[in-house]
Structure formats: C-alpha cells, structure tokens
Amino acid sequence: MNNFLPIQFKEDVLILLDQRKLPGEELFVECKDLNDTHHAIKDMVVRGAPCIGFTAIFGMALLFKELSQMNNELIQEKANYLVSARPTAVNLKFEVEQVIALVKDITDTSEAFVKTVEYGYLQIQNSERNNRTMSQFVFDDLKSRKPKEKYNILTHCNTGFLACGSIGTALGVIQVMHEKNAIECVYADETRPYLQGSRLTAYELDKLGVNHRVVVEGAASFLMRNKMIDAIVVGADRIANNGDTANKVGTSNLSIIAKNYGVPFYVIAPQSSFDTASSNGDEIDIELRPESEILCYKEHRIAPVNSKAYNPSFDITDASFITGISNEKSIYHYPYNFKETI
Ligand code: MRU
C-alpha cells in the first residue's frame, strides 16, 4: 500500500492521492502553494481528520516558500484561510497552530520551511505507532468485555490509511484484530452521501485482505437486532471535553441503536482530535456541505430539479452512548473530563 501514500512531499510540491477518484483510478493532485492546499482540503482531494491536519502542515510549509520574509500578521491571516477549508475536523486547526508555534522565533523563511516539512514527516511517522497503541487499547477492552475468537465489527465512514496516513484509528483496530486472525467479518457502512465506506473503506479492506461486506446505514438496526455485530468502531473529527464526539453524519444514529441492543461502541482518535476548549458537543461547528452531494450522483441529477437538500457532514454522538474513547495514551470511559485526563 506504500505506493499509494495519500500525502507525499517531493521537490517542494505537495502530492495528494485524489480520494475523489478512488477506487476506480489512483491519480494524484499537486499543490504548489497554500491556496492549492486550501482547495484540495475543501474539495476533499484529501479527507479524514488526521490527514487533513498533516496536509495543512505541508500547506504552511508551502506558504513559507512563497514569502520573502516572515510576517506574523500575514502568516496568521493565511493560516486562518487554511483552517476555514473544513471547520469541524479540529486536527486542521491543531496542526496549523503547532506550526505557528514552531516558527514563532524563526526569522528566515527557508528555515521555517525546512522545520515545517520535518515536523510534517515526523507527525505522519509518529501516527503509525500512535494508531497501533490506541487500536490495541480498544481490542483489549473488547476482549475483556466479550471474550471470543473472532468478531464481527461494524464501522462507519473511512478511518484507515487514506484518512490517517498510517494504519488508521477505527480501521487500525480492524487491522490489529485482522493481524491476530480475530476478524470474522467487517460490515462497512456505505456512508451516504459521499460514499467513504463503499469507495474508500472497502478499497482499504480489500487491499488488507479483510473479509467484509458493504451495508447501507439503514441496515444497522437489523444487523444489531440479529446479533450480527459484536462491536462498533468509529473515528472522530472533534471530541469535546465531556466526550461528546463529532464524526461523519450517521455515527450518532449507530450509537443510539448500539445502546438499545447492548453493542459496545468505541471512538478511536489521536490527541489532535480532542478539543478541550469545547465543553460539550453543542459548541462544535458542524460543516454543511453542498446540496449537490445529495441531489446528484456524480454529474447525474437524482432528485427532482426543484428539490433542495440539507447536508450536515457530521453529527454529535452523546458521550454517554460511547463505551470507550481511546487515544495514544489510554482508553477512557464515561463520564469523560479530558481537561483533567489527557
Ligand atoms: O468528510 P470526511 O471524509 O473528511 O470525514 C471523515 C470522517 O468523518 C472520519 O470518520 C473522521 O475524520 C475520522 S478519520 C480517522
């Protein structure tokens, strides 16, 4: 899978695997400046909270390449523009703030560029180890609650190497379990309207050789009622201090059904996805995406021409419905208070 790394930086150009074209075509998009990077994030060439953050680091590096001198006011203005590309995934803001802190005392643009590129590589490199650690916490917790040889797992959206640059968060749990021969079947939600599940998660599961079935979101209740699911694993775009979690729209529905049928429900995310400044989910900004994502399939209109759509890209899962939230440090259980614990 290394040939298809979603983010590469070569000869001062950011090269992104175009996730809009997967699984049919493996094409790449080049970003030569911060503006290109903003559009690549906004248009979802690259997506998934951690990869959005990593991409933004290289976008900031490209900014330092463009500047003739370090100008803090201009840097902050451009940084705000980059962050505005996707408002819910807090990793974007987190990484841009990290870069600003990193270059605060640097006066030379070339040095700022080099330091930022190094930081970008380091973050991607660290994510492999971190993802494995947080995934293992969840597997251990699940085994202790429900000892079994093989598990049926349901997941939503895409949380693997395309979203994280390494083994992934929720998909990291699946990979860790697969390596231990502990997966019976993975049910991958199709994930309307952008189809991250049927296009991207199924693509990754196929490459990993994991037994899987794509299902529509509406099948979740049927699957859980019929005891076909042992656990649900999902990622996060932003976790508030009290554990309320913003993730791909439809995640909250799953958590409510899981609670009804007693199915363990886990959230897996790096520390950069935690936003302790938001005390609860009501304070999280939910991104609204274009109506066309719902009303059309590719260029083909599905809904009547006069119909409008409403397209919130994320929803909020109540903390009390989450069995465990894991990051690279630990697994946490309700009630959550991350200001005190992470
Ligand atoms: O709109 P997307 O595709 O960027 O949304 C991605 C998700 O919701 C993921 O589940 C989330 O970013 C976690 S990725 C580890």
Residues whose N, C-alpha, C, O or C-beta is under 5 A from the ligand:
A	BS01	MRU	R47 G48 A49 P50 H156 C157 N158 T159 A163 T169 Q196 G235 A236 D237 N247 K248
